[in-house]
Amino acid sequence: MRLDHLSYAAGPDGLDATAARIGQLLGRDFVDGGIHPRFGTRNRTLGLADGTYLEVVEALEHPASDKAPFGQAVKARSALGGGWLGWVVAVDDITVVEQRLGRAAVAGNRHRPDGTELLWKQIGINGLIADPQLPFFVQWDSPAEQHPSAGGDDTLALACLEIAGDPQRVSEWLGETVEAPLEDVKVEWVAPHGTPGILAAQVTTPAGLVRI
């Protein structure tokens, strides 16, 4: 179990402008990640050090974005002006999570512009919708060299996550201590005074620490 990526919902200016704005802060460009046909969404990604990446995602005008929980979550966050959607934990065997949560994972896929198809399974979006401090889970079926972090810039690294929430609640959701997937990332827990979830991410860059 490890931190896989952070997901940021596009604002009213759309996917490209949101990704360009964050990329400018970090001094790097996001790349086109393609469309998630089963979820009615598309994304742009930026690889970081330690096998993690950032994702900016937006919902498409497509029936799937109204039916699939992930599309619903993205659409709802964007309707609030955009911002951090959630954090995602990668596991080696998602059947363990399926058994613990009592439901099946959903298959996901997307085609990059070069034609490469990425395949994975995910579970826990409904938990995220109900309680945005909770991560959801992925198991990558594509080889490691196709992971969105591959070829990323090792000079960019996630230094700190600021989360409004309760680490005990998150640990219960994960099935083990919250420190397990966040071993290399400092976390500042803040008692929520509104909607729980990611408040900010701090990223180390060649130009210094950037808070998003």
PyMOL commands that set and color helices and strands:
alter all, ss='L'
color gray80, all
select helices_A, chain A and resi 15-26+49-51+63-67+69-79+94-101+125-130+144-146+167-174
alter helices_A, ss='H'
color red, helices_A
select strands_A, chain A and resi 2-9+31-36+41-47+53-59+83-90+106-111+117-123+136-140+157-164+186-190+197-205+208-211
alter strands_A, ss='S'
color yellow, strands_A
deselect
rebuild
show_as cartoon
